[in-house]
Amino acid sequence: GGEVQQSEPEPEPAAEASTFVELGICPELVEACDAMGWKQPTKIQVGAIPHALKGTGIIFSHLYVRF
């Protein structure tokens, strides 16, 4: 038939975390990131870590072009 399926609404964007602590990772990982010199999460980490902590699947793609 001519039924139209409605898609799920887009999730609201999360407030951007500026530290690994704000992302909610365990203290041991926060310490490890600090030991590596990683003070702030990258945009991809901000986008991926909350989903990983919830146990939901994540797929990211990045196109790298060098001139």
N, C-alpha and C positions, 0 to 999 in steps of 0.2 A: 503494500500500500504506500500511500503518500505521507506516512508518518515522519515527522521531523524529530530527530533525537537531539535533546539539549545537552550541550557539553557542560562539564563541571566548571564553576566559576574559578578564575585565576586566584591563587592564594595571595593574600596581602604580603607585600614585601616586608621582610623582617628589618628591624632597626640594625644598622651596621655595627658590628662589634669592632672595637679598636684594640682589644687585647685578647690573648688566648683565654684568660680567666673569664672574660665576658662571653666567650663562646661556650663555656660550660664544660671544658675538658677537665680531666682529673688533675689534681695537684702534681702528680708525678710527671705527667706530660707537659704541664706548664713549666716545671723546673727543667725538663729536658729541652724544651724550646728555648728557654732562657740560656741554658748552657751552650746551645748551638749559636746563640747570638740573634735568635729570631725574636724580636721585640713586638712586632705587630703582624697579625695574620694578613695574608694576601687576599685579594678579592675572591679568588677561587676557594680559598680555605673558609672564608666567611660564608660563602654560598654552600659549601659542601658539608662542613663539620656538623652544623645543626641537624641536617638530614641523616647523616651517618649515625649520630647519637640517638636518633629516633628509630634507627633500623630500617629506614626507607632506602630504596635503591637510588643511586645517583649515577649520572652519566654526564661527563663534561667533554667538550671538544674545543680544541684550540688550533687555529690556523696560524702558522708562523711563516712569515714571508721575509726573506732577506734580499735586499737590493744591493 
